[in-house]
């Protein structure tokens, strides 16, 4: 299967993330699945006339476009012309290029939350009028209309994340190569369910502190970050703590709150990322599927039962009180 990868309005972080894939690396995994790049702007040697020739061959049908990957949001400005971002050396805007290429592709894949929903590129008043491929924020219809489907019958596949996990990209492309990704394998926002059916909370190294509502209050403390530090891993989709980044890391394991970067409009939370908004002392964003009354009752009981070890360690920057060693009875 042939992949054409375009980089639109964004930081290029999803490509950098992909290059960090380990055991196997991205290229080894894709090659083993029979996937190859027709062109990638940061990784391919082809440039100038060579790239224009590739695009002409796709346009004429001489070369099949199996997968169109787009990284970064699409700038529609000024005034809907798309000319804030031109496809270099081709003389057409990225907006027009994507709209022309998408119907030719077997599958269209948005790599990262910018390409999926607009993401960080659309924040701060959105002066470039940047949107995602199939969504404008949480609303269907971005560069492509809501009814868009690729030649294989799927809508845009949104590998959301900021940046997206390299394993999510390679696994999605390998599923497409195997013909194993169907509409049932995508959630209602077009995200692959193999990672979107999980919560970031699953496997979080701070779960013992969460269970007792033993909370960190300042950066560097090792307690749960939900109550005071803005963490919304109990609501955010992603298997980040089950499938660690680069073999061993995640935001919460590094002591930084989950900001729900796989969701539309995460870029404008209307409060500082590291602060938890509250009403009457209760966090506004409760864990997924939990009624407020249940959460209040659970939190009250949990705090009353918090072991001294967990209470003290939660507000420290390292383990100060080790677990009690139990001596077997004879």
VEXDREN-2710 file (C-alpha; in Angstrom, 1 decimal):
% VEXDREN-2710
k/r/px/py/pz
1/UNK/0.0/0.0/0.0
2/UNK/1.2/3.5/-0.9
3/UNK/1.2/6.3/1.6
4/UNK/1.3/10.0/0.7
5/UNK/2.0/12.1/3.8
6/UNK/1.4/15.9/3.8
7/UNK/2.4/18.2/6.6
8/UNK/0.0/21.1/7.0
9/UNK/-0.2/23.8/9.8
10/UNK/1.4/22.4/12.9
11/UNK/4.7/21.8/14.6
12/UNK/5.7/18.5/13.0
13/UNK/5.7/16.9/16.4
14/UNK/3.7/13.9/15.2
15/UNK/6.4/13.0/12.7
16/UNK/9.0/13.4/15.5
17/UNK/7.0/11.2/17.7
18/UNK/6.7/8.6/14.9
19/UNK/10.5/8.6/14.6
20/UNK/10.8/7.6/18.3
21/UNK/8.9/4.3/17.7
22/UNK/10.9/1.5/19.2
23/UNK/11.0/-2.3/19.0
24/UNK/10.2/-2.3/16.1
25/UNK/10.9/1.1/14.6
26/UNK/8.3/2.8/12.5
27/UNK/9.9/2.0/9.1
28/UNK/10.6/-1.6/9.9
29/UNK/7.0/-2.1/11.1
30/UNK/5.5/-0.4/8.1
31/UNK/7.8/-2.2/5.6
32/UNK/6.9/-5.6/7.1
33/UNK/3.2/-4.8/6.6
34/UNK/3.8/-3.9/2.9
35/UNK/3.4/-0.2/3.4
36/UNK/5.7/2.3/1.7
37/UNK/5.8/6.1/1.5
38/UNK/5.3/7.6/-1.9
39/UNK/6.5/10.8/-0.3
40/UNK/6.9/12.4/3.1
41/UNK/8.1/16.0/3.2
42/UNK/10.5/15.6/6.1
43/UNK/11.8/12.1/5.4
44/UNK/11.8/11.6/1.6
45/UNK/14.7/12.5/-0.7
46/UNK/12.4/13.6/-3.5
47/UNK/11.9/17.3/-3.9
48/UNK/10.8/19.9/-6.4
49/UNK/10.0/18.5/-9.8
50/UNK/10.2/14.9/-8.5
51/UNK/7.4/15.6/-6.0
52/UNK/5.3/17.4/-8.7
53/UNK/5.7/14.3/-10.9
54/UNK/4.4/12.0/-8.0
55/UNK/1.4/14.2/-7.5
56/UNK/0.6/14.2/-11.3
57/UNK/0.8/10.4/-11.4
58/UNK/-1.6/10.2/-8.5
59/UNK/-3.9/12.7/-10.1
60/UNK/-3.9/10.8/-13.4
61/UNK/-4.6/7.4/-11.7
62/UNK/-1.2/6.0/-12.8
63/UNK/-0.2/5.5/-9.2
64/UNK/-2.8/4.3/-6.7
65/UNK/-3.2/6.5/-3.5
66/UNK/-4.0/3.9/-0.9
67/UNK/-3.5/6.1/2.2
68/UNK/-3.4/9.9/2.4
69/UNK/-2.0/11.0/5.8
70/UNK/-2.3/14.6/6.8
71/UNK/-0.4/16.0/9.8
72/UNK/-1.4/19.4/11.0
73/UNK/-4.5/21.5/10.7
74/UNK/-5.6/23.0/7.4
75/UNK/-5.5/26.8/7.2
76/UNK/-8.6/28.0/5.3
77/UNK/-7.6/31.7/5.5
78/UNK/-7.6/34.3/4.2
79/UNK/-11.3/34.5/3.3
80/UNK/-11.5/30.8/2.5
81/UNK/-8.7/30.8/-0.1
82/UNK/-6.3/28.6/1.8
83/UNK/-3.4/30.8/0.6
84/UNK/-2.0/31.2/4.1
85/UNK/-0.4/27.8/3.4
86/UNK/0.7/26.8/0.0
87/UNK/1.9/23.4/-1.0
88/UNK/5.5/24.4/-1.8
89/UNK/6.5/24.4/-5.5
90/UNK/3.1/23.3/-6.7
91/UNK/1.3/26.6/-6.8
92/UNK/-1.9/25.4/-5.0
93/UNK/-2.9/25.8/-1.4
94/UNK/-2.8/22.9/1.0
95/UNK/-6.5/23.3/1.3
96/UNK/-7.1/22.7/-2.4
97/UNK/-4.5/19.9/-2.5
98/UNK/-6.2/18.0/0.3
99/UNK/-9.7/18.5/-1.2
100/UNK/-8.4/17.2/-4.5
101/UNK/-6.4/14.3/-3.2
102/UNK/-8.8/13.0/-0.5
103/UNK/-11.4/11.6/-2.9
104/UNK/-8.6/9.7/-4.7
105/UNK/-7.4/8.0/-1.6
106/UNK/-8.5/4.6/-0.3
107/UNK/-8.2/5.9/3.2
108/UNK/-7.7/9.3/4.6
109/UNK/-5.8/9.5/8.0
110/UNK/-5.6/12.6/10.2
111/UNK/-2.3/12.2/12.2
112/UNK/-2.6/14.1/15.4
113/UNK/-5.2/16.3/17.0
114/UNK/-4.5/19.3/14.8
115/UNK/-5.3/17.3/11.6
116/UNK/-8.3/15.6/13.4
117/UNK/-10.0/18.6/15.0
118/UNK/-7.9/21.8/14.5
119/UNK/-5.9/21.3/17.8
120/UNK/-3.4/23.8/19.0
121/UNK/-3.2/25.4/15.5
122/UNK/-6.7/26.6/15.9
123/UNK/-6.3/28.1/19.4
124/UNK/-6.0/31.8/20.4
125/UNK/-8.6/33.3/18.1
126/UNK/-7.6/31.1/15.2
127/UNK/-6.3/33.9/12.9
128/UNK/-5.5/31.4/10.0
129/UNK/-9.0/29.8/10.2
130/UNK/-7.4/26.4/10.8
131/UNK/-9.6/23.3/11.0
132/UNK/-9.3/19.5/11.0
133/UNK/-9.9/17.3/8.0
134/UNK/-13.3/16.0/9.0
135/UNK/-14.1/18.1/12.1
136/UNK/-14.0/21.7/13.2
137/UNK/-13.4/21.3/16.9
138/UNK/-16.1/18.8/18.0
139/UNK/-18.4/19.6/15.1
140/UNK/-18.5/17.4/12.0
141/UNK/-17.4/19.1/8.8
142/UNK/-13.9/20.6/8.5
143/UNK/-12.0/20.8/5.2
144/UNK/-14.1/17.8/4.1
145/UNK/-17.9/17.5/4.4
146/UNK/-19.4/15.3/7.1
147/UNK/-20.6/12.8/4.5
148/UNK/-17.0/12.3/3.0
149/UNK/-15.9/8.7/2.7
150/UNK/-12.6/7.4/1.2
151/UNK/-12.7/4.9/-1.7
152/UNK/-12.6/2.0/0.9
153/UNK/-15.8/3.3/2.6
154/UNK/-14.5/4.8/5.8
155/UNK/-14.6/8.4/6.9
156/UNK/-11.4/10.2/8.0
157/UNK/-9.5/8.1/10.6
158/UNK/-8.5/10.4/13.4
159/UNK/-5.4/9.3/15.2
160/UNK/-5.8/12.1/17.7
161/UNK/-3.1/13.1/20.2
162/UNK/-0.7/16.0/20.7
163/UNK/1.6/14.6/19.6
164/UNK/0.0/11.3/18.7
165/UNK/1.6/8.1/20.0
166/UNK/3.9/6.4/17.4
167/UNK/2.3/3.0/18.2
168/UNK/-1.2/4.4/17.4
169/UNK/0.1/5.5/13.9
170/UNK/1.9/2.3/13.0
171/UNK/-0.9/0.1/14.4
172/UNK/-3.6/2.0/12.5
173/UNK/-1.6/1.8/9.2
174/UNK/-0.9/-1.9/9.7
175/UNK/-4.6/-2.6/10.3
176/UNK/-5.5/-0.8/7.1
177/UNK/-2.9/-2.8/5.2
178/UNK/-4.5/-6.0/6.6
179/UNK/-8.0/-4.8/5.8
180/UNK/-8.8/-5.2/9.4
181/UNK/-10.0/-1.7/10.4
182/UNK/-13.7/-1.3/9.9
183/UNK/-16.2/1.4/10.9
184/UNK/-16.9/-0.7/14.1
185/UNK/-13.3/-0.2/15.0
186/UNK/-13.7/3.6/15.2
187/UNK/-15.4/5.6/17.9
188/UNK/-18.0/8.3/17.2
189/UNK/-15.1/10.8/16.6
190/UNK/-13.3/8.5/14.2
191/UNK/-10.6/7.6/16.6
192/UNK/-9.3/3.9/16.5
193/UNK/-10.9/2.1/19.3
194/UNK/-7.9/0.0/20.1
195/UNK/-6.6/3.0/22.0
196/UNK/-9.8/5.1/22.3
197/UNK/-11.6/2.5/24.3
198/UNK/-9.1/3.0/27.1
199/UNK/-8.7/5.9/29.6
200/UNK/-5.4/7.5/30.4
201/UNK/-6.3/6.6/34.0
202/UNK/-5.9/2.9/33.2
203/UNK/-2.5/1.9/34.4
204/UNK/-1.6/5.3/35.8
205/UNK/1.3/5.0/38.3
206/UNK/-0.6/7.3/40.7
207/UNK/-3.7/5.1/40.9
208/UNK/-3.0/4.2/44.6
209/UNK/-3.2/7.9/45.5
210/UNK/-6.3/8.3/43.4
211/UNK/-8.1/5.5/45.2
212/UNK/-7.6/7.3/48.5
213/UNK/-8.0/10.8/47.0
214/UNK/-4.6/11.5/48.4
215/UNK/-3.7/14.6/46.3
216/UNK/-0.7/16.5/45.2
217/UNK/-0.9/20.2/45.8
218/UNK/2.2/21.5/44.0
219/UNK/4.4/20.4/41.1
220/UNK/6.8/17.7/41.9
221/UNK/4.6/16.0/44.5
222/UNK/3.7/12.4/43.8
223/UNK/0.1/12.3/44.8
224/UNK/-2.9/12.1/42.5
225/UNK/-3.2/15.3/40.3
226/UNK/-7.0/15.2/39.7
227/UNK/-8.2/17.2/42.7
228/UNK/-5.9/20.2/42.5
229/UNK/-3.4/19.9/39.6
230/UNK/-5.8/19.8/36.6
231/UNK/-5.3/16.1/35.6
232/UNK/-8.3/14.7/33.6
233/UNK/-6.8/11.3/32.9
234/UNK/-10.1/9.8/34.3
235/UNK/-11.9/11.3/31.4
236/UNK/-9.4/11.3/28.6
237/UNK/-9.2/8.4/26.1
238/UNK/-5.8/6.8/25.4
239/UNK/-3.7/3.9/26.5
240/UNK/-0.8/6.1/27.3
241/UNK/-0.1/4.4/30.6
242/UNK/-0.7/0.9/29.3
243/UNK/1.5/1.4/26.1
244/UNK/4.2/3.7/27.5
245/UNK/5.9/6.2/25.2
246/UNK/9.4/5.2/23.9
247/UNK/9.2/2.1/26.0
248/UNK/8.7/3.7/29.4
249/UNK/7.1/7.1/29.7
250/UNK/3.8/9.0/29.9
251/UNK/2.7/12.4/31.0
252/UNK/1.4/11.3/34.4
253/UNK/4.3/9.0/35.2
254/UNK/6.6/12.1/34.6
255/UNK/4.5/14.1/37.1
256/UNK/2.5/16.2/34.6
257/UNK/-1.2/16.3/34.5
258/UNK/-3.1/14.7/31.6
259/UNK/-4.7/17.5/29.5
260/UNK/-6.9/15.2/27.4
261/UNK/-5.0/15.9/24.2
262/UNK/-6.8/13.2/22.2
263/UNK/-10.1/15.2/22.5
264/UNK/-11.4/18.0/20.3
265/UNK/-11.0/21.5/21.8
266/UNK/-8.6/20.5/24.5
267/UNK/-6.5/23.4/23.4
268/UNK/-8.8/26.0/25.0
269/UNK/-9.9/24.5/28.4
270/UNK/-10.8/28.0/29.8
271/UNK/-8.6/27.5/32.8
272/UNK/-4.9/26.8/33.4
273/UNK/-3.9/23.3/32.5
274/UNK/-2.4/22.7/35.9
275/UNK/-5.4/23.9/37.9
276/UNK/-8.6/21.9/38.6
277/UNK/-11.8/24.0/38.2
278/UNK/-14.2/23.4/41.1
279/UNK/-17.7/24.4/42.1
280/UNK/-18.3/24.3/45.8
281/UNK/-15.0/22.5/46.3
282/UNK/-16.0/19.7/43.9
283/UNK/-14.0/19.2/40.7
284/UNK/-16.1/20.1/37.7
285/UNK/-14.8/17.3/35.5
286/UNK/-15.7/14.1/37.3
287/UNK/-14.4/10.6/36.2
288/UNK/-16.2/9.1/33.2
289/UNK/-19.5/7.4/33.9
290/UNK/-19.5/8.4/37.6
291/UNK/-22.5/10.4/39.0
292/UNK/-21.6/13.3/41.2
293/UNK/-23.3/11.9/44.3
294/UNK/-21.4/8.7/44.0
295/UNK/-18.1/10.5/43.6
296/UNK/-18.7/12.7/46.7
297/UNK/-19.6/9.6/48.8
298/UNK/-16.5/7.7/47.5
299/UNK/-14.2/10.6/48.0
300/UNK/-15.4/11.2/51.6
301/UNK/-15.0/7.5/52.5
302/UNK/-11.6/7.2/50.7
303/UNK/-10.1/10.2/52.5
304/UNK/-11.3/8.9/55.8
305/UNK/-9.6/5.6/55.2
306/UNK/-6.3/7.0/53.8
307/UNK/-3.3/5.2/55.3
308/UNK/-0.8/7.5/56.9
309/UNK/1.9/6.3/54.4
310/UNK/-0.2/7.4/51.4
311/UNK/-1.2/10.7/53.0
312/UNK/2.4/11.7/53.7
313/UNK/3.9/10.4/50.4
314/UNK/1.2/12.2/48.3
315/UNK/2.6/15.6/49.2
316/UNK/6.3/14.6/49.0
317/UNK/8.5/14.5/45.9
318/UNK/9.6/10.9/46.6
319/UNK/8.6/8.0/48.7
320/UNK/9.2/9.0/52.3
321/UNK/7.2/6.3/54.1
322/UNK/7.7/2.8/52.7
323/UNK/5.0/0.1/52.9
324/UNK/4.9/-1.9/56.1
325/UNK/6.7/-5.2/55.9
326/UNK/4.4/-8.0/57.1
327/UNK/6.1/-10.9/59.0
328/UNK/4.5/-14.2/58.3
329/UNK/2.8/-15.8/61.4
330/UNK/4.2/-19.1/62.6
END
